[in-house]
Structure formats: C-alpha cells, structure tokens
Amino acid sequence: MPPITLAALLRTARQQLTSAGVEDAALEARLIVEHFSETTQTQAITHPECTVEAAVAEKVARAVERRIAGEPVHRILGHRDFYGLKLALSPETLEPRPDTETLVDLVLPEARRIAKVKKHCRILDLGTGTGAIALALLSVVPEAEAVGTDISEGALETARHNADMSFVAERFTPLRSDWFRNVDGRFDLIVSNPPYIATAEMETLPREVREHDPKAALDGGPDGLTPYRAIASGARDHLTREGLIAVETGAEQKAAVAAIFAAEGYAVSRTARDLGGRDRAMLFAPTA
C-alpha cells in the first residue's frame, strides 16, 4: 500500500462528506483529520506531502463513516470548544453550542460587577450538563465560585472532569438535583440553559440532535416552558437580595418566558440575540 499523504487524506475525507450532503464538509473533514492525525491546519498548508500511518488513515475513515451515518462531528471527536475552553462530551450531556455563549456574554458583566463589589460571586448553574456556562464564567471571574446541578450522574462526572481540565475544579461543585430540590444557600446569579423544545416538536429536530443529544436536556414539556416555570417559582428562596437570573430561550419564547417570570415577581433587565439575530438569552431582576 503506497504512503498516504496528509493532503490526500484530507481531500478524500472532504469529498466523501460532500458527497454525503454534509453541510460543512470542508470544515468537518479538517477537524477529523487534524484530530486523528494530531496535525494542525498550518501543517496541512505548509507540508501537505507529509505521510500518515495506515492506522491513522483507518481511524479517519471510520470517523468519516460515523459522520455520514449522522453522528455529529464533535461527538466523534469527544469534545467541543466553548468560550475558549475545551469541554469533553458524554452521552449524558448536551453538546454546548455557540448560541449559548450569548448567555455567558449577557451574564459576564454582572458577575464581574458583583465580584468587584462583594469580592466574591456565587453562581448556581441549573442543568449544568458539561458545565459549560458555569465553567466559562469561572474561567474569567477568578473571585467566582459555582454549583452546577444536574439530574444525571454521568453529566455531573463530565462536568467535574471539565472543571478539572479547565483548572477551576476548586471553585466548582457538582450537585445531583432536580432543579432546586437539593440546593442549599443563596446565590448572586442563577443561570440555566434549560430544555425548551416542546414535546411534540422533538421529532422534527435535526437528526444529529434528535439521535445524539440526551432527550432530558431537550424536552421542555408540552409547551416547551415547563423548566422556566420551575426556575421562576423556586428561585426566590435561593437568590441573594439583589440576585439575578439569566436563562437561554428558544427563538420564539421571549414573550412567554418574560410572562412566566413576571408572574413570580421578576422583570426583564436585559436580553441578547445570538449571532443569527435570534432572541436567545434573558436576564431578570426581582421587582421587589
């Protein structure tokens, strides 16, 4: 078998993904090849003729087959970058996506302000999954500490690992809890990217999401709003006097979520849109 060059490996992967109709075939081919060959984009440009071992080519081929079969590329790689952090994924965790960085951007100025005034900032991340939101905030606010809750022990193990890999483990506490059930104490910020897909819409989700993200992290009940009701109704007992709540929402849920929180005594402080211009995150403050 003749030697396989990096350029040929990349070209074959790209062609196969393109033929299969993968939307970002060029990008995903590059991610797969770089991961399994342990090379960089710069190496592919400056030394395309360098050869790779047959075992590496076989790993790339299997990864391409998995992607063509519908498995998301980041699930295949086992990690995803989020807010400058490299976060491990597991079957029990939602894959953190760039849209959720909108929520971090919305909360970050408040976390910094609170930390400056109080010399600390306590954060509660409900449904933490990979730990993405909490760990992103901890990584840029050194005075902050966070509790991340989840109903899945597997998700908590993943979040614990990610906290360790992000060098913030000493400020992150994973807690198994169904929303506030096992939560003690009060927090300056409560944050969450809760499930917000209506049950009837679950089957309409893209195959990559429907078959590979955990249903518990997606299904928000009959109208997609059940988790917001739980958060709004339980937050009062766990917020400090001037504490704030921030949540991610579906693109069409802004008014409904605002009404849910208004009924529990919270007013919209600020909102944010994602890179696609869709309503994506909301910040609430107590009205009294």
N, C-alpha and C positions, 0 to 999 in steps of 0.2 A: 504493500500500500504506500503510495507516494506521500511525502510530507504534506501536512495541511498548513497553509499559511493563515495568519490572523485575518488578512483581507478576505480570503476565500471563505473562511468560517463565518465571518460577518455577512458577506454577500449572500451566502446560502440561507442563513437564518432570516435575513431580511426578505428574500424572495419567497420563502415558504410562508412567512407570516403575512406578507402582502397578498399572496395567492389565496390565503385562507380568509381574507377580508378583515384582518386585524387593523383597527383604525390607525394606531400609532406604530406601525410595523417597524419603521426605521429606528425609532427611539427604543422600542422594546427589544429589538434584536441586539442593539448595542448594550442595553442593560444586562441581558442574558449572557452575551459573550464576555463582557467585562467581568461579570461576577464569577463565572465558572473557569475562565482562563486567568483570572487575577491580573488583568491588564487594565490600562486606562485608555481613555479616548485619545490622549496625546500619543500613546504608543501606537495606536491603530493608524494615526495620521503620519507619524514620523518613521515607523518601522512596520509597515503593512506586510512586508515579506517575511517577518519572523514566524517561525513554525510553532505549532502547538502539538502536544502529545495526543495520540489517538484517544486516550481515556478522557481527555478534556473535550475533544470533539464529540464523543459519545454522550457526555453529560449535557452538552449544549443541545444535541439532537433530541435527547429525552425531554429537556426543558421546553424546547420548541413544540414538541408533540403535546405536552401538557397545556401549553398556552393555546394551541389550536383547538384543543378539547374544551376550552372555556375557562381554564383556571387563570385568575389574574396574575400578572407578571410579578407583582410584589409578594404574592403568596408563594410563588415558586422560589423567589429569592430568599424569602423568610424574614424580610424586614422592609420597612419603608421610612424614608426621611420625613421628618415633621419638625418644623420650626428650628432647623439646624441640628436636630437630634436624630440618631439612627435607632429606630424603635423596632424591636423584634415583634413578630406577629405570631399568633397561635389560632387554632380553630375556634377558640372561645372568645376571640376579640374581634371587634370591628376594625377594618383597615382604616387607619386615620387618613383623612383626605385633605387637600389644600383648603377646601371650603371651611374646615374647622379652624384653620389658622386665623380666620376672620374673627372668631370668638376670642381667641387669645389676644389679638390686637386690640379688641374692644376692652378687655379686662385689664390688660397690662398697665395702662396709665393709672388706674385705680389702685392696683396692687403696689405700684411704686409710691403713689401718694400716701397710702396707708402706712407702708413700711417706713417712709420718711418721718411721718408724724409720730407713730407709735413705736418705732424701732423694731417692729415685727409685723407680720401679716399672716393670719391663719386662714387657710383655704380649704374648703370642702368640695371635692370633685365627685359628684354623684354619677354612678355608672362609668367608672374610670376606664374600663377596657384595658388598652395598652398603657394607660397612664398619660396619654399624650398631652391633654390640657394642663393637668397639674404639673407634670414634669417640665413642660415648656415654660410655665410661669416660674417654677423654682430655679430653672437654669439661668434666668435673667434677673431674678429678685432674690439676692442672697439672704435677705432677712426673713424670707417667707418660709413657712412650713405647710404641709398639706396632708390631708387624709383623703385617700381615694377609696370609694366604696364600689362594690360590685356584688352581684348575686352569684357569680361564677368563681369558684376557687381557682380554676385554670386561668381565668383572666387576671386574677389577683397575683398569681405566680408570675405571669408575663409582665405585669406592671412592676412587680418587685424586682425582677431581673432588669427591666429597662431603667428603673431608678438607679440601680447599682451601676449599670453601664453608662448612665448619664452623670454619675458622680454626685447624686443628690439623695442617696438612699437614707442618709442620717436625718433628712428633713421630710421624708415621705413615709406615711403609714398606710399600708393597705388594710382594708377592713371589709369583711363579708357582711353585707347589709342590703336589705331590700329598701331602697331609698333611705329614710331616716331611722329605720327600726332599731338598729344597733349603734346609732351615733350618739355620742355624749359631748357636751360642751357647746360653746358658741364660736362662730366663725365670722371673720371680717368679709369674706367673699364666699358665696356658694355658686359653683359653676357646674354646668352639665351640657353634654350633647346627648339628650335622651332619645329613645326610639320615637320616631314621629311619622312613620308610614302607616296609613290606615290599613287595617287588616285586609280589606277587600282589594287593596292595591298591591299587596305583596307579590302576587303572581305576575304583575306587569313590570316588575323591576328587571333591569338588565340581567342576563344570565350570570355574569360574573359576580354580581351582588347577590342575587337570589340563591345561588347554589353554594356560595362560599363564605359569605358573611353570616354570623350567627343570627337566627331569626329573633332571638330575645333582644338583640341590640337594634333591631329594625322595626318590629311591630309595635306601634303605639296605640293599639286598641281600635275599636270600631271607627272612631273619627280621627285617629292619629294624635289625640290630645290628652289621653289618659295620664301619661307621665307628667305633663305640665300641671295637671290638677294636683297630683301627689306632691310635686315640688312646692307649688304655691301654698298649699294648705299646711304643709309641715315645716316650712322654712322659719316661721316666726319664732319657734322655740329653739332655733339653732343659730340665729343671727345675732351679732352684737348690735348695740343700739343704733349705730349708723351703718350697719352692714348692707351689702348689695348682693343682688342675684343676677347672674348672667347665663343665658341659655342660647343654644343653637336652635334654629327653627327651620321647618320646610319653607320653601319659597312663597307659598300662598297662605301661610299660617299667622302672619304678623298680627292681624286684627284679632283673630280668635285667641291667640296666646295673650295679647295685651288685655283682653276682656277677662280672661281667667285670673290673671294676676291682679287686675283692678278689683275684682270681687273679693280678694283676700287682703286688700289694703296696700297695693304696690302700684307705683306709677312708672311709666316708661321714662327712663333717664336719657338713654341714647340707643340708637340702633346702628347696624352696619350691614353693608352689602358685600357679597363675595366678588371675586374677580370677574364673574359673569354678569354682574349688575343685579343679582337677585337678593332679596331680603334674606339675611342669613343669621344674624345674631342680635340679641336684645339685652339691654341692661336695665334692671329695675331697682328702685329705691322705695323704702317704706314711706307711705304718705303721712304717717303719724307715729 
